[in-house]
Amino acid sequence: MHSRHWSHIVVLVAVSACTDTPTSAPAVDPLFAKSTTQRADFTIIDTGSLVGDGNGAYVDGVCGVFGSWTTNVTHLAPAGTRVPKSQQASCTGIAPRAATLTLAVRHLSDSPHVDDASSPIGSFPVTDVKFGWGSAQATTVNASPSCGTAGLRFTSATYPGTDNVVRQDLGGGMWHMYTNAWPDNRAYCEVNGQATYWHVDLDIYVQVH
């Protein structure tokens, strides 16, 4: 089973149990049954491909962070909302929150396996990360203009040749979303009609409230 160093987790609670990757959308907490949207805080574990801004956990509603969880999609945006006036002083030097996507290792062929690390296309500011809960289990990282309006996609169902992101329910509203180790971390990117595949590491903990 894929492992991570728990000591790297900042702010969010630690847990010890893990379960199999879900095959269907998670149930909405009964406490939120009247509203199918729940708040979500998240922590980005720096992987080299996806890196946070160094200011700790991203807390929904604090310093412009937006995080929501529904039965259809989990939406995480480091700077998805405006900073309220009541927080402007405390968020000075912190907001706007940010994250960065770097595309450095291009995947060229499966058989034989061929990669190219000599032509990185650079680093891009992340707008948001979305985890779909439909049958495709699609994960999208939007970091324009890296992969156009469609974003960087992980979903083997609709983009053959890519790998799915692992989603582990750790209990207590905590989820761990991560890619498997190379070479099983391929993502699809398309710009101006040209499709490319990249090896991308992603590691995010999500706390649902």
N, C-alpha and C positions, 0 to 999 in steps of 0.2 A: 504494500500500500504506500502511496506517496506520502512522504513525511516533510515536515517543515520545522524550523527551530522556533519553538513557542516563545523563547526569550525575546524574539524580535517584535512581538505584539505589544503595542503601546496603547494604553487607555482602555481598550476593549477588554472585557472579562476573559479569563482563561478558562478553558474547558478541557476535559480529558477524554470524553467519549466521542466516537464517530460512527456514522452509519453509512449504508450504501448510497450511491448516487441516486437521487429520485428519478423516476421515469415519468412522472406527471407533475402538474402544477402543485405547489404546496398549498395546504389548506390555510384559510384566513383564520387568525386567532379569534375565538368566540367573542372576546372582549371588543373586537372591532367588526362584528358581524354586520352592523348597520352601515358601516363604511368599509368598502373593500380595499381601501388604501391605508397602509400602515407606514409609519416613519421608519427610516433606515439610516443608521450611521455606518461608516465604513473606514477601514484602515487599509492603505496600500502598502504592501511589503515590497520594497525596492528590489527589482529583479534585473535591472539593466535595460530591459525592454520597456517596462512601465514603472515609472518612478514618481513618488509623491514629492511634495514641496518642503518636506522636513519639519512641518509644523504640527505633527501628530495626527490624531484621528480626525476624520471629517464628520462633523456632527450636524445633522440636518437642522437647518434654521439658524445656524451660528456662523457668522462671518460670510454669509452668502452661499453656504453649502446647501445642496438639495439632494435628498435621498428618499425614495419612495419604493414601496413593495406592494404589488398587487398580484392577483392570481394570473395575470397575463404577462407582466414584465416587471423586472427590478431595474430602477433607473437611478444611477448615481452620477451626480454632476458636481465637481469641485467648486464651481462658481456659477451655480444654476439660478440663483436668485439675488436680489438686491440686499445689501447690508442695511438693516433697519437703523434709524437714527439712534436708537437706544444702545446700539452695539458699536457705533462708529469709533468711539474712543478706544474701547477695549480691542477692536479689530485692527487698529492702526499698526502697520507693519506686518500684518498677517493676511488680511484681505487685499485683493482677491486671492482666494485659495487656488491652487493649480496642481496639475500633474502633467507628465511628459511621456510621450510615446516615441521610442526610437526604433527605426527599422534598419537593422545592420546586417542580418544574415539572410540572403535571398535563397530560397529553395528552388532548384532548377529541375531536378529529376528524382523520381522514386526508385527506379531500377535501371541502372545502378543509382545509388543515392549520391546526388551531387548538389553541393551548396556553393554559394559565392559570397564570401565576406569582404571582398575587395571593393564593392560598389555600394556602400550604404547610401540611403537617400536622405538621411538626416533625422532630426528630432523635431517633434511637433507638439503644440499645446493640446491637451486633451479637453474636449468639450464635455463628453460624458461617456459612461460605459453602461450598456444595457444587456440584461440577461433575460431572454424570452423564455416563457414557460410552456410554449406550444410544443407540438410533436417534434419540431426541428431542433429544439433546445439551442436556439441561436444565441451567440454572444457577439456583440458589436462594440468596437471601440471607435468612437468618432473623434478624430484628431485632424481636422482639416488643415491643409489640403492634402494630407498624406495619401488618403485612399478615396478621394472624391466625396460625393454626398452619401454614398452607400456605407462608408466606413470600412474598417478592418473587420473581416468576418471569420468567426469560427463556427462551422456547422457542417458536418459531413453529410447531412441529409440533403441540403440544398446547394452546397458548394463541395462536391466531391474532391478529394485531395486535401481537404482541411481536417483538423482534429477538433473534437468537442472539448469544451472546458469542463473540468470535473466540478461537481457541485455537491458538497457534503453538508448535511444537516447535523450540526454538532450539539443540538439541543439548546433549550433556553433562548430560542430566537437567534442563535448564532449560526451563521453559515460560512463555509470556506469555499471560495471559488478560485480554482487554480488550473493552470495548464500542466500537462505531464511533461516530463523531462524530454530534452532533445533526443531523438528526432521527431517525437510525437507531439509537436507543438506548432503545427503548420496553420497559417491563416491566409485568407484570400484578400487581395487588394486590387482595385481596378481604378485606373486614372485615364480619362480620355479614351476609353474603350480598350486599353491595354491591361490585361490581367497578369498579375504576378503573385507569387506565393512567398511568404516570409516565415522564418522561425521566430516566434514571439513568446516570451515568458510573461505570464500574468499571475498575480497572487494577491487576492483581496479577501479580507474578512468583513462580513456584513452582520451588523447587529440590528435585528428587527424589533420594533417597539409596538 
